[in-house]
Amino acid sequence: MTLTGTMLIGQHSIPGSREAIRAINPATDIALEPAYAGGTAEHVEQACALAWGAFDSYRETPLAARAEFLETIANEIEALGDELIERAMAETGLPRPRIQGERGRTCHQLRTFARTVRAGEWLDVRVDTAQPDRQPLPRSDLRQRQVPLGPVAVFGASNFPLAFSVAGGDTASALAAGCPVIVKAHGAHPGTSELVGRAVAKAVQQCGLPDGVFSLLYGSGREVGIALVCDPRIKAVGFTGSRSGGIALCQAAQARPEPIPVYAEMSSINPVYLFPAALSARGEALAQGFVASLTQGAGQFCTNPGLVIAVAGQALDHFIDSAANLLQRSAAQVMLTPGIFKAYEDGISVLAKQAHVAGKGLAAQGPNQGQAHLFVTHAKDFLANHGLQAEIFGAASLIVQCANADEVRQVSEHLEGQLTATLHLDGDDLDAARALLPTLERKAGRLLVNGWPTGVEVCDAMVHGGPFPATSDSRTTSVGTAAILRFLRPVCYQDFPDGLLPTALQHGNPLLLRRLLDGQREA
Ligand code: NAP
């Protein structure tokens, strides 16, 4: 497919008129063709008008048709073949196996949401039948279902050019819920975005859906992004990126005459706890697992283990030495963009003034290569300096040495909200771990035992969320099928004649849903 450098507003290719950007291959610092001119408020207006026009029709598509649409998107993405892989590699510096894996995850996500849509559990149908003879007052017939919020603005992420961008988790869950989607492409990978955007638009056409179900805009966050968030026809926002970007979108959404939810996934340092018995028994293996998780994908994962917490002593010293030795053999890796590389270098130099450097990876051999770093500090310094828990996006981690279990607890209480908290423990550590759990449940969205936080399974039970600043709304997840709930709200229908009820609520239960019927879950 020839890349055109144009936006997609419904089925129309529209060139932007603002300053153009070109993707930069971070491995070579060479700009890639074509140029993508940015959109304007006028383009936002066109896309929102189209999305709003499509909403009432799209939200009532039969479940099977909507599921088929999601599957068709996955098929169309696969049909892009190697062209998509090559372009994504060139725009991100990520290696082929990673991009291939991410394409697999993206298509799996779409197909998983197709299964979810078909099953219909997310409609959460609740029925309280009429009790005309109830004393002292009769009860009406009351029926509840979930309806989609309306058109959703999605901001593509820099670190997941496929799985959290144009047809990634936010888009898949919003489309599954019945919401049209307008994507603001990330400027780091416009060509990848165009390829995937055209695959989605093709699926819209093949499935006979209204044009406005999907649009793709390019341009600046401050112009196109804020205009999207502020448009009265946009009813929710999905975002993955920096804390400052997420907060700016939340503030814009809250300042609207009609405020809307922003599901922003922002910043997390993902504490890893090394409990004493586990640390003594297998410090070397823990160091290997830790360094592998830290350096995977140049550390550019929101679940990267950026903080290690343990009681000081010989076992921890041995772990630090082992990790530092392993790190010394770890090659510097190309980061996603020159801007992200610079932010990493700046973060490292700030931390190097405040903590001891315990180990470093191999020096860079080319442009934009991040050198892994391991730092060590004491709990009292960590507790006194809030800056030590700022996220450094990349392969950097800080080990906090605590005097005892009580200091481990104090450090934990001091932490900001996190996506994950990981516990490495053996049988003798269970009591100490149990004592820490209430704190960790308040702090994080996912708690892991004897694993590593990088690698987020797309499934029904996953929570990829957590208290601020991990996300802007700790009640939800952005990965897994529960992500659909972000884009729904309940409506109750009272005393409706059967013929006027939505199909999901009709008396004969034609969709064969497992309803909550007069207080009992149907089999
Ligand atoms: P970003 O700067 O937050 O950008 C993400 C998207 O939001 C872009 O489309 C951007 O538009 C838009 N945006 C940013 N600030 C905005 C604002 N004030 N108003 C409106 N729109 C705004 O994130 P990034 O480019 O992916 O990476 C920058 C840093 O974010 C990284 O160095 C890292 O620290 C952090 N990050 C964290 C995670 C995580 O999962 N925790 C993931 C990725 C990045 P423009 O392109 O016009 O700026």
Residues whose N, C-alpha, C, O or C-beta is under 5 A from the ligand:
A	BS01	NAP	F155 G156 A157 S158 N159 K184 A185 H186 G187 G219 S220 G221 R222 G225 I226 T240 G241 S242 S244 G245 A248 E265 M266 S267 S268 F301 C302 I340 A343 F393
